[in-house]
Amino acid sequence: MASPTEEQSPDDTLKYMELALQQAKLALDCLEVPVGCVILEGGKVVAAGRNRTNETRNATRHAEMEAIDVLLEKWQQKDGLSQLEVAEKFSKCSLYVTCEPCIMCAAALSIVGVQEVYYGCTNDKFGGCGSILSLHSSSSMEGGGEVARPKGFKCTGGIMASEAVSLFRSFYEQGNPNAPKPHRPLLVPPDNALNNLYVKEEQESHHVRHFC
Amino acid sequence: MNTWQILHVPDKPPIPPHQQPTVNVLASDIEPKLANTIIRRLNQISPLEIPRHVKRIQKKHVEGGKIKLLVILCVAGDGENESNNIPEGVQQLINSYQLSPFITKVCQYAATSKEDWEEQCKLWPTSFHPPTYNIDGIGGFSEEDSHSVFDFMQLTLKMARSGDGLIVNAAVIVDPSVNQVIASACDQTCSLYSSKAESCIRNCTKQPEVYGSHHDSSVVADHVNVSSNVSHDEPKQRHIGASCLNPWQWAQQKLQTTSSSWHPLRHASIVAIESSAARDRRLFPSLGQDGDKSNGVDSIQSSSTSTTPTKRQKTDSTNAENGDKLDAHTEGLSSVSARPYLCTGYDIYLVWEPCAMCAMALVHQRIRRIFYAFPNPHAGALGSVHRLQGEKSLNHHYAVFRVVLPKELLDRDEIARTSENDKRANTGCQSSLSVPVSVSLSLKIVPRLSVLLKLFLDYELPLHFLLSDERCNQLFNTKASFSSFSIIFTFKMEEKRSDLGEDHSNSQGHKMKTPESHKKYANRDAMSRSDLWTDGLICAFEFIRGHKRSTNSKVPSRTSDGDHSKMPVPVNRLSEASSQKLDRSKLLDSSSKDEFRSNQKSPFSDYRDSDNHQSGHLNATERFDGSHWVPIGWARISELVQTMQVDG
């Protein structure tokens, strides 16, 4: 983890993370695990995303994947950009996400080739930016001569981590007693499972260092 | 390897039993009668330092029937300076009983197999608890289960090959309890795989101006002139390889399609997961989150209004009917309570070991077992580069199996993979395979070549495209001086023709003629050796000379195709491989070298008129300007065969 770049003032970093947190709150309001993110290109927010795993029943629909898809659709379908141009654009993007990207998302961010990632709390269970794997550091994979080299990205953690953690806590607390699913108790366990999973994470994230 | 095999890919990289990591411990002889006292005191001093699987005491029989007890006092540091590292309490113990401690090694990690354990005990006794897995198959597969695994893998392989010659990764999610396919998908990182490709291409051709910004104008013109059937084939020839093998490659592909469907993250597993999620929503729409489009507010409202179960069911049934799935309707109603959580209990079959993104996606989606056919040495996350199944912190763990294909099938795919990776030695693949032999052919031997092509076309042998541009370059590099145009094939040749594969391929219903048929065909057509062409055409390339392109408006698909895979021409690799079995490939190889020197002003005239193909000999360096190799597919090859007017 590195400290925020010079060209990025701490105030800006907090401002963007605040936007990511707003996305996470949206997720929370929709009974989703509260993770949210925004993607910036040249100092402008160009995409936002939040968890939609429960809604879609697709556990891969994390905030980061949602936001990447927003950009791909925009650049590809609306702007008609080529792969090369899209890759070029991604390489100038930075992502602000409330929780350390999981292994899947970290890999995806490496594949699309974002420039840097700022995250809130660490993800001790599945983090792909240092916690479990370090997919953000390009040296983590062997690169053969014929293979495009894995791309790393700059990664800064611990930004407004306590806010991110408290969202997880709210998610857990609002959780099941209040969850408006009293008529289908038998169908709830899946969501419980998700809750629990993040609760553990939340509990372990109390000790997150604060950089800002 | 003539049979199918299912190999468990363990949580930890396999370590040879005698190379297990060790730690140093401080041990000492003790008087047997003091054992209880000393152990009790040791437990107070350093109870947990020693790895749990390591036994604290070892009993040794010494000469004269005496028993000697050795006890581990504590973990020793790395340094040899033992006295510095000894905890105070242990030192006191040593002093008070006048022990003479020594440093010895114990195995650091608990044994995962009986073999490991036996080896460990040679150092110091350890305990061994055989793994108590609850996932079927780790302890072995029943014959019935094995067969269904093979069948599904076969299906997956077939999917990967569909799309005429293009090889991509394919994923099939299966509910093993009823042997039902839940979802299946191929890579969609590029628009060209799916059945939608056609429409995308049509869209492209309607908007030629978009190409203008990336191509020279002649290409644009060419593209516009493309006849419809050619343009449909074109995209299939463009993309090379499976997404997971090199996830970062997408950005380097200069695919200038403006088709809207490429997506760098739509690897086969991701698409299959999405499809299974869609199925889930369709079959079990009862959770108040109907429809993909419901936004957050909607789901809050529908949830908080909490309709009664009866009312909800009513809604469900209409939804299901709307979803044009009658089975969905009934299934949804009858088994709402049996709705699976994500892909819990499901298996996924993949041609290649998934990359980190896909492997983690499969964790998230709660897949129970993963079966893959080929390792992914540069990017695989299930043993090759990472090993997610062994990451204890993850909240879900699947079991991973590699399905080893029988020789008959393996040959083809093994070659394909080898071509891609050039890493045979490192991938741990079957070393028993016969070495693939590369044979270069040129149009000089047109009659023979056309027969050959026809052979492949007739028997629908697979045509693999797994070479990266870089690899193409490498392949052709040393051929630079004489390769001019046309097609290069790499064939599988086999020394010993085993008939074992035959029955298998038939019984599996694989769409492939038996080797016997080729032989007959080959003999009839006086092929050099009847057993020469036993298997697989791997790749075909056409040499495109840039500066001559515009003169050939009739073959526009080639030129535009070529632009994305432009590569300076080349250097030898092929000949190395050829030399391995030169005696067998002599005829073709030698002829090819000569013939590659032949050249025309336009490569395309060669294809039109085989009689002309030797007419020109251009300066080798001159013709490389803007020239490049382009992988081609069945359609193009067919075309070439046609234009060569086969007289075989």
Interface residues (C-beta under 8 A of the other chain):
Chain A: L26 A27 D29 C30 L31 E32 T53 N54 E55 T56 R57 N58 A59 T60 M65 I68 D69 L72 Q76 Q77 G80 S82 Q83 L84 V86 A87 C102 I103 M104 A106 A107 A108 S110 I111 V112 G113 D124 K125 F126 G128 S131 I132 L133 L135 M141 E142 G143 G144 G145 E146 V147 A148 R149 P150 K151 A179 P180 K181 P182 H183 R184 L186 L187 P189 P190 A193 L197
Chain B: V210 H214 L245 N246 P247 W248 Q249 W250 A251 Q252 Q253 K254 L255 Q256 T258 S260 W262 H263 P264 L265 I270 I273 E274 A277 D280 R281 S286 L287 G288 Q289 D292 S294 N295 G296 V297 S299 I300 S303 S304 T305 S306 T308 P309 R312 V336 S337 R339 Y341 L342 C355 A356 M357 C358 A359 M360 A361 V363 H364 Q365 R366 P377 H378 A379 A381 V385 H386 L388 E391 S393 L394 N395 E420 N421 D422 K423 S468 E470 R471 Q474
